[in-house]
Amino acid sequence: MSQPSHTPGPWRAIIDAGMVVSESAHDVVCQCHGSYSKDTVRFIDANARLIAAAPQLLAALKLLVSNAATSPSTSEGVKRLRTAVDVARAAIAAAEPEAPHREAAEPVLSDTGREP
């Protein structure tokens, strides 16, 4: 699989700053801005969390697509698909930490959809 053309993940959001940084490149990925109303800070932080989860979300989608395409009817295929769903749930939880799907928050994959 080819190398990503974006800053390698994982990324993390710096809450109350609206900033997303790369943990591996030690660089700012983006800075979220908005007008300064009382709700805007909440939206800026949520946007930063969503953007920071992008590499993890991409990896989870790649894993789901790969596992769904390879023998989903075998017991091993079903096991791989369940693992991929758990990884996807963890990625969603990283993007939306206050949402109800937080039960699986551990698996983190590289940008290639493989465990680092």
N, C-alpha and C positions, 0 to 999 in steps of 0.2 A: 504494500500500500504506500502511496506517495506521502511525502512529508506535508503537513498542513501549511497553507500559505498565510496563516494568521499567527499571531503571537502564541506560542505553546502554552497550554494550561498546565496545572490548574491556575485559575484566577480566583481572586477573592475581593469581596466588596469591603470598603472601609466605610462603615455606617457613620452617619452624621457628617460625612464629607462628600458623599455621592461619587466616590472614586472607585475605580476597579483597577487592581494591580495584578501583574503576573507574578506568581510565586517562584517560577523558575527563572524568568528573565529579569526579575527585580525591576520592572518598568511599569509605568502607568499605561494601562490599556485604553481607558477612557475616563472622562469626567462628565458626570451627568449634571445638567443645569435645569433651571426652571424659574418661573417668576416666584417671588417670595411671598406667597400667601400662607395661611396657617396649615393647609393641607399639602402644600408643595413639598415640604421636607419629607413627608411620608412617601410621596410618589417618587421623589428622587432616590431615596434609599431602596424602595422596591425595584425601581429600574436598575439600580446598581447591582442588586442581588440577582436579578434576572440575567443581566449581561454577564456577570461573574460566573453564572452557572452554564453559560453557553458551551464551553468545551466539554463539560460533563454531559450536558444534554445531547450534544452531537455524538459523543462516544456511545451513549446509551442507545440512541437511534440506530447507529451503525451496528451495534451488537444485536439489537432486536431484528433488524433486517437480515443480518447474516444468519442468525439462529432460526428465524422463521423460514428461511429459504432452504435450510439443510435438514432433511429428515425429521420434520416435526411430529410425524406419526410414530416414531420409535420411542422407547422409554428414555433413551439418552437424549434424543431430540427434545422431548417434553421437559426433561431436566434442564437442558441448556436454555430453553425458552423461558422457563420459570426464573432461572438466574438472570436472564436479560430483563425480565419484567421487574425483578427486585432492583437491578441497577437503574432502570428507568424511574422507578419510584424514588430512589435516593436522589437522582438528579432533579426530579420535580420538587422534592423536599428542599433541596439546596436553593432552588429558584423561588420557592414560596414557603418559607419556613413556618408561617403561621397557618398554613392550610392543613386539612385533616389527614393527608396522606403521608405523614411523617414516620410511619412505623418502620420503614427500612431506610436508614440514612447512612449506612456505612460504605457500600461499594463505590469506589472511585476508579475510573478508567482513564487511560491516556487518550489523546485526541484520535488515536487509531482505532479505538473500540476494544483495546486489549488492556488487561491489567498491567499497571506500570511495573 
